[in-house]
Structure formats: C-alpha cells, structure tokens
Amino acid sequence: MAAKEGAFAYEYTGYLANIHSVQSYYQANIDMLESQKFYSLFSPNQKIYTKVKNEEPTYYSNTSKVSTSQFASGSIIEGEVVQSVLSRNIHVHKDSLVKDSLLFPRVVIGQGAQVEYAILDKGVEVADGVVIRGTAEHPVVVKKGEKVTEDIHS
C-alpha cells in the first residue's frame, strides 16, 4: 500500500526503546551509556539537527572521580559520578555521589549529598548531605525546581 502511494521506507535494525513509564524512560537513557546502543541510535551517518549551545566544556576538578557517564557542556564536577547521564550546567560539589541517575540542566548536588537511581528535573537543588535513593525498578523522580532538604528513599 505504501509503495503504491509513492512512500519511501528503509529498514531500521538499530536500538529501539518503547517508553511507556518512568522506569522505561530511565532505562532508555541509561542504555545510552552502552556504546553499541548509543552508536546504533546516533550513528555518524545520520545527521541530527539540534539547537547549538556554545558553552564552556565541563570542568572536572582534581577531587572528581568519574566512570561510565555522559556529560553535556558547562558543568562543574567536584564529586563522584558513576553510570549517569548529566545535562548542561550541573554542579556536583565535593564529596558528593551521583550514581545510576539522570540529571537535567541546572541541577546542583550539595557537598556530601548522595543521589542514586534518580531522575532530577531542571533546576533541582539537593542540599548538603541529603540522600536521594531509588532503585532501578523505581527511580526517584524530583520535579522541576524542587529544593530537596530531606532524605528521599523509594
């Protein structure tokens, strides 16, 4: 039918995620940390047009410790980041931990804070020493602009 109408199609065999819940959204983003899935979706042969942000690169201080994570530009990383995806203009203060999490733009993680299995929306501020801890099946979601001053566990 499509060919009869003059439509064009091509077979896509790369990465695909069905996003239907918070957990599936979380998992699809964490999947991008696996290079095979990332390059399957964002192959150099396919152009992706987006709004360009000419910002300074992310700064990693000598107190930072980073592994298996992705970072956008304009951030300051002084603490530890593990298996996470961080957007633009994020500040992870010294002695803090971000693990298995998704951070949207302008998030601030206070000194000594811990964030695990969480999705922090734009402009979230986590106070010094606060612990936010979810699970892979039930990540904690903190809404846009929240100031978290008490521990959150799922």
C-alpha angles and dihedrals in degrees: 000000000000092000090050089057092049096252121152126219140171133198115255115200100168133101117320131178128190104216110200104135143025090263093052090047090050093048094047090055094045088049088065088071088071105085095213092056093041094052092041089060099033102036117173089238092065117071117221116195117207141155108280118231112195100204136144115273121261112279119224112197123211088258093058124105117190134178136169096350140124125227134191121209132284101037133129116217117192100147135050124295121186130177094343142128116226126190129207128311100012124155118206105186127216120287092016129123130215112184133170091350144128117224122192124208122304097015117155121203110197126226112286093006122139125211118182129169094356142133111214114192126215118310097005114158120202112199123231113287096006118141122214111182129171132154133250088254094046112025115189112248119206114194127235117292097004119152106214111206100157133054118270123201127176 
